[in-house]
Amino acid sequence: MIDLKQILSVSLILFSVIDILGSIPIIINLRKKAGHIQSEKATLAAGVLMILFLLGGKTILSLFGIGVEDFAIAGALIIFALGAEMILGIELFKPDPEASTGASIVPIAFPLIAGAGTLTTILTLKAEFDQVNIAIGIVLNLILVYVVLKSTSWLERKLGKTGLDVLRRIFGIILLSIAVKIFKSNAFPMEIV
């Protein structure tokens, strides 16, 4: 049953986990490397991943013998690499000149938008909210993601080179922190006191 309060709660939770606004410097950096980001393709791919996880995430992972914690740790390592790249000015994700999708699918659709944090959050939300309300919350977040991806050129012009450099480093540190938090909470779920 559709419940506006549940939709609002799910939307806000997913918004904070996806953190598309915080990913703007990463997306701009990837667009510079790849030349072009296909906003539609990235949004659609992220949406498909999120809906698949909503419908059968644990089953999909168990087919590969992977637990939710293992998946989260793998995503944390990729997020850590992206953060290190932003802070240190190194290039770990090199664009494939023969790939037609550029950086649209990896690493933008996965793991930035539909990363381990987002997908495990979706699995967790199923315990508290109706599936239809989670699906609506996902769609609302995907609309926002699409608008941000389409606006990166405009945002880049407004922020300027110095603004982007500052944001890139700040959000690089935030990404590293998120990666460490995801890693710690999944590698060591019960802390020894």
JOKA-V67260 format. One record per pair of residues at least 12 apart in sequence whose C-alpha atoms are under 6 Angstrom apart, sorted by sequence separation. I is the first residue (numbers start at 1). J is the second residue. D is the distance in Angstrom with one decimal. If there is no record, write none. Layout:
{{I;J;D} {I;J;D}}
//
This chain:
{{75;116;4.9} {72;116;4.7} {34;95;5.7} {42;104;4.9} {42;105;5.3} {46;109;4.7} {45;109;6.0} {38;104;5.6} {37;104;5.2} {42;109;4.9} {34;102;5.3} {46;114;5.2} {34;103;6.0} {86;168;5.8} {87;169;5.0} {86;169;5.9} {87;172;5.4} {86;172;5.2} {83;172;4.1} {83;175;5.1} {83;176;5.2} {18;113;5.4} {80;176;5.0} {80;179;5.3} {79;179;5.7} {17;118;5.9} {43;146;5.9} {76;179;4.4} {76;182;5.9} {76;183;5.8} {39;149;5.5} {73;183;5.1} {69;186;4.9} {10;134;6.0} {7;133;5.0} {11;137;4.4} {10;137;5.5} {7;137;5.4} {2;133;5.9} {25;168;5.1}}
//
